Amino acid sequence: MKGYVYQSDGFPHIDADPNAIRNYAWYWTDWLLQEGATTIQSATITVDAGLTKVGSAVVSGGGIVSQVISGGVAGTSYKAVCRITTTSGLQDERTIIIDVKEQ
């Protein structure tokens, strides 16, 4: 995933300032092609306590889901999970780790 660094835990990580209000993205294009799914019908984002979702998840063409997220305490890592359902009824989820650090 773009902008993320995979660490030894196997999850993509990204740094964020505790005062940041940022748009995070999950890239589903390769998965959709592999599974033969046509498009994403719905997406739900869940975040660990301490983070706040701003607005709703946005599904854009090409299999990208994005969500604006804010909050967190410096020195803490948080999970943000994107769960999708496709028009053909397939479901899957992907987790990113947001590492909150003073920038």
Residue pairs with C-beta under 8 A, 6 or more apart in sequence:
1 12
1 25
1 26
1 27
1 96
2 25
2 27
3 14
3 25
4 12
4 13
4 14
4 96
5 12
5 13
5 14
6 12
6 13
7 13
7 97
9 97
11 79
11 95
11 96
11 97
12 96
12 97
13 77
13 96
13 97
13 98
13 99
14 24
14 96
14 97
14 98
14 99
15 99
15 100
15 101
15 103
16 22
16 72
16 98
16 99
16 100
16 101
16 103
17 100
17 101
17 102
17 103
18 71
18 72
18 73
18 74
18 100
18 102
20 70
20 103
21 54
21 68
21 69
21 70
22 68
22 69
22 70
23 66
23 67
23 68
24 66
24 67
24 68
24 69
24 80
24 96
24 98
25 64
25 65
25 66
26 43
26 64
26 65
26 66
26 82
26 94
26 96
27 63
27 64
28 40
28 63
28 64
28 65
28 84
28 94
29 62
29 63
29 64
31 37
31 63
31 92
32 38
32 39
32 40
32 63
32 86
35 86
35 90
36 88
37 86
37 87
37 88
37 90
38 86
38 87
38 88
39 63
39 86
39 87
40 59
40 63
40 65
40 84
40 85
40 86
40 87
41 84
41 85
41 86
41 87
42 59
42 84
42 85
43 57
43 59
43 65
43 82
43 83
43 84
43 85
44 57
44 82
44 83
44 84
45 53
45 57
45 65
45 67
45 69
45 80
45 81
45 82
45 83
46 80
46 81
46 83
47 53
47 69
47 78
47 79
47 80
47 81
48 78
48 79
48 80
50 71
50 72
50 73
50 76
50 78
51 69
51 70
51 71
51 72
51 78
51 80
51 98
52 69
52 70
52 71
53 67
53 68
53 69
54 68
54 69
54 70
55 67
55 68
56 67
57 65
57 66
57 67
57 82
58 65
58 66
58 67
59 65
60 66
65 82
65 84
67 80
67 82
69 80
69 98
72 78
72 98
72 100
73 100
74 100
74 101
74 102
75 100
75 101
76 100
77 97
77 98
77 99
77 100
78 97
78 98
78 100
79 95
79 96
79 97
79 98
80 95
80 96
80 97
80 98
81 93
81 94
81 95
82 93
82 94
82 95
82 96
83 91
83 92
83 93
84 91
84 92
84 93
85 91
